[in-house]
């Protein structure tokens, strides 16, 4: 019984391992403008999954995604129409040619897209 209590305390103190989605995949930039996000301009690339979200005050909100089932999109369908607003921090997680990628960025008030890549 005492061992069970110690185990429960250890789990409560350390918590469960998790990821918050943003740390998934290799870093790869995408093309961003005010009306769309393009994952590739190469017709031979295949986009099979994507999520675009807003990170506002530490809270992640998914703005759009490819849905529950994988898709099979090639250019020009690898460009997703979405209205982004300046002054916000966004992220995207996607799978291109079977490889998971991520990209985090801020759009400043003059529409410059600034990468949030952290150096390793």
GROMACS elastic network, one bead per residue, 0.5 to 0.9 nm:
[ bonds ]
;  ai    aj funct       b0    kb
    1     4     6  0.50794   500
    1     5     6  0.64374   500
    1     6     6  0.87817   500
    2     5     6  0.52027   500
    2     6     6  0.63166   500
    2     7     6  0.86733   500
    3     6     6  0.50611   500
    3     7     6  0.60899   500
    3     8     6  0.85666   500
    4     7     6  0.50825   500
    4     8     6  0.61464   500
    4     9     6  0.86098   500
    5     8     6  0.50710   500
    5     9     6  0.61555   500
    5    10     6  0.86303   500
    6     9     6  0.51004   500
    6    10     6  0.61908   500
    6    11     6  0.87082   500
    7    10     6  0.51121   500
    7    11     6  0.62865   500
    7    12     6  0.86084   500
    8    11     6  0.52074   500
    8    12     6  0.61266   500
    8    13     6  0.86254   500
    9    12     6  0.50097   500
    9    13     6  0.60731   500
    9    14     6  0.85818   500
   10    13     6  0.51849   500
   10    14     6  0.61062   500
   10    15     6  0.81687   500
   11    14     6  0.53147   500
   11    15     6  0.54989   500
   11    16     6  0.72184   500
   12    15     6  0.53797   500
   12    16     6  0.83102   500
   14    17     6  0.85230   500
   19    22     6  0.75875   500
   19    23     6  0.65978   500
   19    24     6  0.76346   500
   20    23     6  0.66838   500
   20    24     6  0.81988   500
   20    60     6  0.88431   500
   21    24     6  0.55479   500
   21    93     6  0.76017   500
   22    25     6  0.83718   500
   22    91     6  0.70780   500
   22    92     6  0.77794   500
   22    93     6  0.70868   500
   22   102     6  0.69632   500
   22   103     6  0.81858   500
   22   104     6  0.78548   500
   23    26     6  0.86381   500
   23   102     6  0.75824   500
   24    27     6  0.89136   500
   24    93     6  0.72820   500
   24   100     6  0.73122   500
   24   101     6  0.70561   500
   24   102     6  0.65648   500
   25    28     6  0.88632   500
   25    93     6  0.75068   500
   25    94     6  0.81950   500
   25    95     6  0.85829   500
   25    99     6  0.77309   500
   25   102     6  0.55558   500
   26    99     6  0.81527   500
   26   100     6  0.63796   500
   26   102     6  0.60112   500
   26   103     6  0.85469   500
   27   100     6  0.89190   500
   27   101     6  0.56411   500
   27   102     6  0.51680   500
   27   103     6  0.59195   500
   27   104     6  0.87355   500
   27   117     6  0.76781   500
   28   101     6  0.59345   500
   28   102     6  0.60377   500
   28   103     6  0.58704   500
   29    39     6  0.81455   500
   29   101     6  0.87180   500
   29   102     6  0.76685   500
   29   103     6  0.55908   500
   29   104     6  0.82312   500
   29   115     6  0.79566   500
   30    37     6  0.68624   500
   30    38     6  0.59322   500
   30    39     6  0.51680   500
   30    40     6  0.73200   500
   30    92     6  0.87770   500
   30   103     6  0.71018   500
   31    36     6  0.82100   500
   31    37     6  0.57169   500
   31    39     6  0.65704   500
   31    40     6  0.79104   500
   31    79     6  0.87425   500
   32    35     6  0.80326   500
   32    36     6  0.61541   500
   32    38     6  0.65105   500
   32    39     6  0.89508   500
   32    84     6  0.89301   500
   32   113     6  0.71886   500
   33    36     6  0.56060   500
   33    37     6  0.65910   500
   33    38     6  0.87855   500
   33    83     6  0.86835   500
   33    84     6  0.77459   500
   33   111     6  0.79179   500
   33   113     6  0.81112   500
   34    37     6  0.84700   500
   34    82     6  0.77595   500
   34    83     6  0.58859   500
   34    84     6  0.54361   500
   34    85     6  0.69748   500
   34    86     6  0.83378   500
   34   111     6  0.77997   500
   35    80     6  0.84559   500
   35    81     6  0.57535   500
   35    82     6  0.52331   500
   35    84     6  0.65092   500
   36    79     6  0.63656   500
   36    80     6  0.53343   500
   36    83     6  0.67143   500
   36    84     6  0.77664   500
   37    52     6  0.88056   500
   37    78     6  0.83418   500
   37    79     6  0.55086   500
   37    80     6  0.52620   500
   37    81     6  0.66565   500
   37    82     6  0.70793   500
   38    41     6  0.72988   500
   38    75     6  0.87733   500
   38    76     6  0.85067   500
   38    77     6  0.86276   500
   38    78     6  0.57834   500
   38    80     6  0.62199   500
   38    81     6  0.86919   500
   39    47     6  0.75736   500
   39    75     6  0.87190   500
   39    78     6  0.55545   500
   39    79     6  0.61755   500
   39    80     6  0.82599   500
   39    94     6  0.82876   500
   39    96     6  0.78980   500
   40    43     6  0.79276   500
   40    45     6  0.68274   500
   40    46     6  0.84965   500
   40    47     6  0.82089   500
   40    74     6  0.80716   500
   40    75     6  0.66525   500
   40    76     6  0.83113   500
   40    78     6  0.59765   500
   40    79     6  0.73889   500
   40    96     6  0.84278   500
   41    44     6  0.88807   500
   41    45     6  0.80305   500
   41    74     6  0.83914   500
   41    75     6  0.56204   500
   41    76     6  0.69627   500
   41    78     6  0.74318   500
   41    79     6  0.82646   500
   42    45     6  0.55875   500
   42    46     6  0.87983   500
   42    74     6  0.76604   500
   42    75     6  0.61786   500
   42    76     6  0.86247   500
   43    46     6  0.78074   500
   43    74     6  0.54606   500
   43    76     6  0.75566   500
   43    78     6  0.89603   500
   44    74     6  0.68186   500
   44    75     6  0.79362   500
   44    97     6  0.89883   500
   45    73     6  0.81858   500
   45    74     6  0.59483   500
   45    75     6  0.74814   500
   45    78     6  0.86263   500
   45    96     6  0.67301   500
   45    97     6  0.59858   500
   46    71     6  0.88423   500
   46    72     6  0.60573   500
   46    73     6  0.54078   500
   46    74     6  0.50534   500
   46    75     6  0.80644   500
   46    78     6  0.78115   500
   46    95     6  0.84079   500
   46    96     6  0.56145   500
   46    97     6  0.51528   500
   46    98     6  0.80009   500
   47    50     6  0.76766   500
   47    70     6  0.88455   500
   47    71     6  0.69902   500
   47    72     6  0.58580   500
   47    73     6  0.50090   500
   47    74     6  0.63993   500
   47    75     6  0.88199   500
   47    77     6  0.86372   500
   47    78     6  0.62729   500
   47    94     6  0.75731   500
   47    95     6  0.59241   500
   47    97     6  0.64093   500
   47    98     6  0.80374   500
   48    66     6  0.80129   500
   48    69     6  0.88625   500
   48    70     6  0.52096   500
   48    72     6  0.50313   500
   48    73     6  0.64906   500
   48    94     6  0.76441   500
   48    95     6  0.55991   500
   48    96     6  0.62571   500
   48    97     6  0.74935   500
   48    98     6  0.73360   500
   49    65     6  0.76233   500
   49    66     6  0.56411   500
   49    67     6  0.78926   500
   49    68     6  0.89374   500
   49    69     6  0.82247   500
   49    70     6  0.56611   500
   49    71     6  0.61698   500
   49    72     6  0.82345   500
   49    73     6  0.89898   500
   49    93     6  0.81224   500
   49    94     6  0.52760   500
   49    95     6  0.50867   500
   49    96     6  0.75419   500
   49   100     6  0.87628   500
   50    64     6  0.82698   500
   50    65     6  0.53732   500
   50    66     6  0.53874   500
   50    67     6  0.82919   500
   50    92     6  0.69942   500
   50    93     6  0.56688   500
   50    95     6  0.64697   500
   50    96     6  0.88816   500
   51    62     6  0.68543   500
   51    63     6  0.76741   500
   51    64     6  0.59641   500
   51    66     6  0.66560   500
   51    67     6  0.86677   500
   51    91     6  0.81399   500
   51    92     6  0.54189   500
   51    93     6  0.52727   500
   51    94     6  0.62810   500
   52    61     6  0.86300   500
   52    62     6  0.59274   500
   52    63     6  0.56340   500
   52    64     6  0.54543   500
   52    65     6  0.61667   500
   52    90     6  0.72842   500
   52    91     6  0.58618   500
   52    93     6  0.67567   500
   52    94     6  0.85881   500
   53    60     6  0.65354   500
   53    61     6  0.53303   500
   53    64     6  0.70081   500
   53    65     6  0.86371   500
   53    89     6  0.86928   500
   53    90     6  0.56060   500
   53    91     6  0.52819   500
   53    92     6  0.62019   500
   53    93     6  0.86725   500
   54    59     6  0.79575   500
   54    60     6  0.56838   500
   54    61     6  0.51568   500
   54    62     6  0.64142   500
   54    63     6  0.67540   500
   54    88     6  0.72905   500
   54    89     6  0.59998   500
   54    91     6  0.63618   500
   54    92     6  0.88696   500
   55    58     6  0.59334   500
   55    59     6  0.54877   500
   55    61     6  0.64458   500
   55    62     6  0.88512   500
   55    88     6  0.75668   500
   55    89     6  0.54170   500
   55    90     6  0.56751   500
   55    91     6  0.72431   500
   56    59     6  0.52576   500
   56    60     6  0.65266   500
   56    61     6  0.78725   500
   56    88     6  0.71943   500
   56    89     6  0.67391   500
   56    90     6  0.84335   500
   57    60     6  0.84517   500
   60    90     6  0.89031   500
   60    91     6  0.89771   500
   62    65     6  0.73831   500
   63    82     6  0.84802   500
   64    67     6  0.84706   500
   64    82     6  0.80773   500
   65    68     6  0.86155   500
   66    69     6  0.75671   500
   66    70     6  0.72232   500
   66    71     6  0.67982   500
   67    70     6  0.73127   500
   67    71     6  0.81894   500
   73    76     6  0.81729   500
   73    77     6  0.55340   500
   73    78     6  0.57766   500
   74    77     6  0.54689   500
   74    78     6  0.54859   500
   74    79     6  0.89358   500
   75    79     6  0.70892   500
   76    79     6  0.59468   500
   77    80     6  0.70850   500
   84    88     6  0.82435   500
   84    90     6  0.87037   500
   84   107     6  0.83170   500
   85    88     6  0.64665   500
   85   107     6  0.72475   500
   85   108     6  0.88419   500
   85   109     6  0.85932   500
   85   111     6  0.85919   500
   86    89     6  0.86416   500
   86   106     6  0.78319   500
   86   108     6  0.52107   500
   86   110     6  0.73287   500
   86   111     6  0.60699   500
   86   112     6  0.84970   500
   86   113     6  0.89783   500
   87   106     6  0.69552   500
   87   107     6  0.55502   500
   87   109     6  0.53754   500
   87   110     6  0.88085   500
   87   111     6  0.85208   500
   88   105     6  0.85322   500
   88   106     6  0.57068   500
   88   107     6  0.58668   500
   88   108     6  0.72318   500
   88   109     6  0.88686   500
   89   104     6  0.74782   500
   89   105     6  0.58077   500
   89   107     6  0.67318   500
   89   108     6  0.89086   500
   89   116     6  0.88650   500
   90   103     6  0.84609   500
   90   104     6  0.58276   500
   90   105     6  0.54054   500
   90   106     6  0.60711   500
   90   107     6  0.80410   500
   91   102     6  0.73224   500
   91   103     6  0.56504   500
   91   105     6  0.62120   500
   91   106     6  0.86306   500
   92   101     6  0.82739   500
   92   102     6  0.56023   500
   92   103     6  0.53435   500
   92   104     6  0.64309   500
   92   105     6  0.87829   500
   93   100     6  0.73347   500
   93   101     6  0.58034   500
   93   103     6  0.66262   500
   93   104     6  0.87586   500
   94    99     6  0.82039   500
   94   100     6  0.57340   500
   94   101     6  0.53168   500
   94   102     6  0.62484   500
   94   103     6  0.87225   500
   95    98     6  0.57005   500
   95    99     6  0.52089   500
   95   101     6  0.59830   500
   95   102     6  0.86618   500
   96    99     6  0.53928   500
   96   100     6  0.66189   500
   96   101     6  0.74406   500
   97   100     6  0.85470   500
  103   115     6  0.76831   500
  103   116     6  0.78744   500
  103   117     6  0.76770   500
  104   114     6  0.86522   500
  104   115     6  0.61500   500
  104   116     6  0.53383   500
  104   117     6  0.68128   500
  105   113     6  0.64930   500
  105   114     6  0.53982   500
  105   116     6  0.50858   500
  105   117     6  0.79815   500
  106   112     6  0.80729   500
  106   113     6  0.57680   500
  106   114     6  0.51423   500
  106   115     6  0.65749   500
  106   116     6  0.70904   500
  107   110     6  0.78716   500
  107   111     6  0.55779   500
  107   112     6  0.56013   500
  107   114     6  0.62613   500
  107   115     6  0.89637   500
  108   111     6  0.53116   500
  108   112     6  0.54336   500
  108   113     6  0.66143   500
  108   114     6  0.74581   500
  109   112     6  0.74444   500
  115   118     6  0.89116   500
